[in-house]
């Protein structure tokens, strides 16, 4: 199966349990940050595809949501607390992605074409 084929959902195996101290998770599951970064790279719209995909709302939402996940899993965003710059960035990206998904945002035009 091609790992880049996103036409069919891939069944996920259960995530390994996070290390705990007094019943509270201390770290994110192993390799979760790396996997989130790979997903974000796959979903990011690069220069070659920008004009074709810039107005594709679900794609733009997915791009933002994947970026939010990367920030949420950052080293300065531990799973046991709800604060910090990484989590604030994740919230901002989630809100932006949600706005794309709801259709509240649209492509503003290409700045290099004077729009």
C-alpha positions in Angstrom: 0.0 0.0 0.0 1.3 3.4 -0.9 1.8 5.5 2.3 1.0 8.7 0.4 -2.4 7.4 -0.9 -4.9 9.3 1.1 -8.0 8.0 -0.8 -8.7 5.3 1.8 -8.5 5.6 5.6 -5.6 3.7 7.1 -6.5 1.7 10.2 -4.4 2.9 13.1 -2.8 0.7 15.7 -3.4 1.6 19.3 -0.9 4.3 20.5 1.6 3.2 23.1 0.8 4.4 26.6 2.6 7.5 27.7 5.0 7.5 30.6 3.1 8.3 33.8 3.9 9.7 37.2 1.0 9.7 39.7 -1.4 8.7 36.9 -0.7 11.8 34.8 1.0 11.6 31.3 4.4 13.1 31.3 5.3 12.9 27.6 3.6 12.5 24.2 3.7 9.0 22.7 7.0 8.1 21.0 7.4 9.5 17.5 4.1 11.4 17.6 5.8 14.8 16.9 7.8 13.3 13.9 4.6 11.7 12.5 2.7 15.0 12.9 5.6 16.9 11.1 5.5 14.3 8.3 1.7 14.8 7.9 2.1 18.6 7.9 4.8 18.3 5.2 2.5 16.1 3.1 -0.5 18.5 3.4 1.4 21.8 3.0 0.7 23.5 -0.3 4.0 24.2 -2.0 4.7 26.7 -4.7 4.0 24.3 -7.5 0.5 23.6 -6.3 -0.3 26.9 -4.8 -2.4 28.4 -7.6 -4.4 25.1 -8.1 -5.1 24.5 -4.4 -5.1 28.0 -2.8 -8.9 28.2 -2.8 -9.6 24.5 -1.9 -11.1 25.0 1.5 -10.9 21.5 2.9 -7.2 21.3 1.8 -6.4 24.6 3.4 -8.2 23.5 6.5 -6.2 20.3 6.6 -3.0 22.2 6.1 -3.8 24.4 9.1 -5.0 21.6 11.3 -1.8 19.5 10.7 0.3 22.6 11.6 -1.7 23.0 14.8 -1.0 19.4 15.7 2.8 19.9 15.2 2.6 22.9 17.6 0.5 21.0 20.1 3.0 18.2 20.2 6.0 20.5 20.6 8.5 20.0 23.4 7.2 23.3 25.1 3.7 21.9 25.0 3.5 19.1 27.6 0.4 17.0 27.6 -0.3 17.6 31.3 -1.0 21.4 31.1 -3.0 23.7 29.0 -0.8 26.8 28.6 2.3 28.0 26.8 3.2 29.6 23.5 3.0 26.3 21.6 -0.5 25.7 22.7 -1.5 29.3 21.9 -0.1 28.8 18.4 -2.0 25.5 18.0 -5.3 27.2 19.0 -4.7 30.0 16.5 -4.0 27.5 13.7 -7.0 25.4 14.7 -9.3 28.5 14.6 -7.9 29.4 11.2 -8.4 25.9 9.9 -11.9 25.8 11.3 -12.7 29.1 9.5 -11.5 27.5 6.2 -13.5 24.4 6.9 -16.7 26.4 7.6 -16.2 28.5 4.5 -15.6 31.7 6.5 -12.3 32.3 4.7 -11.6 32.4 1.0 -8.5 32.9 -1.2 -7.5 36.6 -1.1 -5.8 36.4 -4.5 -2.1 36.1 -5.4 0.0 39.0 -4.1 2.5 38.5 -6.9 -0.2 39.2 -9.5 -1.2 42.5 -7.9 -4.5 41.3 -6.4 
